[in-house]
Structures are given as structure tokens and as C-alpha cells.
Amino acid sequence: MVNKQMALTILIPFTVLSGYAMAQVGYLGIWNYNRYSPAGWQVLTDLMIALVLVLSWLIPEARKNNRNPWPWVLATVLTGSFGPLLYLITAKQTPSQE
């Protein structure tokens, strides 16, 4: 499945980068860095808009595939892109997707 492979290819380096950032400044430090300037506000607002758009796809997609969407919504709210990436990685493959 292309989505699963692509998500895994993105997730691995993103996890390394996120782990490095967390080790340097902590979870709250990542947010605090963007709090102090209009450029940071723009980046955070853009991230929120993008994640809402992703969730507008993820929720109906999960329901269509008989998956509970709410763990993925919570993961997205708390961890950003990790939620949708993990959703794609854990999706069951159908014969047409192999």
C-alpha cells in the first residue's frame, strides 16, 4: 500500500527530529518557541488548519473502515502529525491495496 509505505518513510525521520527537539527543549518548549512572534503564530495556525483538514478526512475514513476514529483524533490533537501517520501505518490492507 503506497500510503502505508509513504507514511512510514515520513514517520521515521520525523520521529528522530521530534525526539531531538524534545530532548533539547521539551514538549512545552516546542510550543513556547512559536508563542513570541507573529511568524510563530502563523506557523501554529497553519498547523492547526492542516490538521483539521486531515481530521476531516480521517474521521469518515476510519468509520468507513470500521475503525474508531477517536483515538486517532486524540493522538492528532496531542502529537500533531503522528496521529494521522500512525493511522495510515496501522491500516489493514485490502487485496486491491497490496
ZIRA-V346806 format. One record per backbone hydrogen bond with DSSP energy under -0.5 kcal/mol. NH is the residue of the N-H (numbers start at 1). CO is the residue of the C=O. If there is no record, write none. Layout:
# ZIRA-V346806
nh | co
NH | CO
NH | CO
This chain:
# ZIRA-V346806
nh | co
5 | 1
6 | 2
7 | 3
8 | 4
9 | 5
10 | 6
11 | 7
12 | 8
13 | 9
14 | 10
15 | 11
16 | 12
17 | 13
18 | 14
19 | 15
20 | 16
21 | 17
22 | 18
23 | 19
24 | 20
25 | 21
26 | 21
26 | 22
29 | 25
30 | 26
31 | 27
32 | 28
33 | 29
34 | 30
34 | 31
35 | 32
36 | 32
37 | 34
41 | 37
42 | 38
43 | 39
44 | 40
45 | 41
46 | 42
47 | 43
48 | 44
49 | 45
50 | 46
51 | 47
52 | 48
53 | 49
54 | 50
55 | 51
56 | 52
57 | 53
57 | 54
58 | 54
59 | 55
61 | 57
62 | 58
63 | 59
64 | 60
65 | 61
66 | 63
67 | 62
69 | 67
73 | 69
74 | 70
75 | 71
76 | 72
77 | 73
78 | 74
79 | 75
80 | 76
82 | 79
83 | 80
84 | 80
85 | 81
86 | 82
87 | 83
88 | 84
89 | 85
90 | 86
91 | 88
97 | 94
98 | 94
98 | 95
